[in-house]
Amino acid sequence: MPVGLKRGTVVLEEHQSIWQDYAKKAMDLLRAVLKEKICAVEHVGSTAVPSIKAKPIIDLAVAVEDLDDVLDEKEELERRGIYLRNVSDEELLLVMGDLKKDTRSHHIHVVPFASKKWKDYLLFRDHLRKNREDASRYEKLKEELCEKYAEDRASYTKGKEGFISEILKKAEEEEMDKRIEKQLAFALEIDKEKNIFRQTHLSGHGRAENDAEHAWHMAIMAYLLREYANEEVDIAKVMLMCLIHDIVEIDAGDTYAYDAEGLKTQKEREDKAKERIFSLLPEDQKKEFISLFDEFEDYKSAESKYAHAMDNLQPLLLNDANEGGDWKQHDVNAKTVYGRQTKTKLGSEKLFEVSDRILKEHIRKGNLKE
């Protein structure tokens, strides 16, 4: 039998490539039963490390949002040959095998997706896959324990705890170093945003402002004016949207709000930039930033609508301070400006009233053509 071992006993075998096939079949079966309730499923444990001996039992780690979702499928799982054997607040243990003969072929560890247990299963496996010396040490320890506790799996498992803790600590430190390296690389990359100059000029007829200045100004304004948002908003989220929304222009360049031709290709350029720049981050932060960027662009949530109100109001204030200089320079008419500024009311009716008064005054002065 390629996989399976009597409960409580320990036997080590040379790695077999077929173990991966057994793991894949079991993972496919779990996905078929649990469907969208599964966040992720991975082959873990020693059978997932090609360079070392292992007990012929497949270990799988399954990440879910809620353990109760799996308990709800207990009957269907049993119908498919997957049996619940232990329940705790932190983990469910499911098994597969010939239970009449007290033989188990698979151990399935179901844990919350955000839990340390989920991260540790992957961290330990990945470290041994990449570090041959530590993998060899682990194999040697297991051989020694197997010789002493061939009929006492509980003692065999306990004997590995110190080594596992050591490896997890070492792996966590290595992962932290890599994480910081990525975060600092991103921090340096976004410094380039200071070199992207906009069409809007600083107040007092100053130079063109850069994207970083625009984003900082928006974020502060969002906090100051939050009482005028149409709906209650998560202001920290709004401020972060403001701060990251133009990072993509490092690659895509600034697209003037009233440049009809540039707007046609803006999304394509910014999508490519979004993928490259945010990929510098650790995967979880990449997903977080892309999700925020996309939410801002979708213009649907209360936070995105209010952040867009800031994106409209901030350059309007600068233009007002400069007597409509940027509108005059680009020969923009009132209808075009209103086409953008009226969207401010989606985030703040009150701030649109302010914008409307400013625009009407510039029309009256002749700074903005009707």
Protein Blocks (a to p, Z undefined) as FASTA:
>chain_A
ZZdcdehiacdddddfklmmmmmmmmmmmmmmnmmmpmbdcdedjklmmkbccdfbdcdd
dddfblklmmmmmmmmmmnopacfbdcfkbccddedjfknopafbdcddddfkbmklmmm
mmmmmmmmmmmklmmmmmmmmmmmmmmmmmlmklmmmmmmmmmmmmmmmmmmmmmmmmmm
mmmmmmmmmmmmmmpccfbdcehhiacddfklmmmmmmmmmmmmmmmpfbdcdfklmmmm
mmmmmmmmmmnopadfklmklmmmmmmmmmmmmmmmmmmpcfklmmmmmmmmmmmmnoma
mklmmmmmmmmmmmmmmmmmnoommmmmnopafklmmmmmmmmmmmomklmmmmmmmmmm
mmmnopacZZ
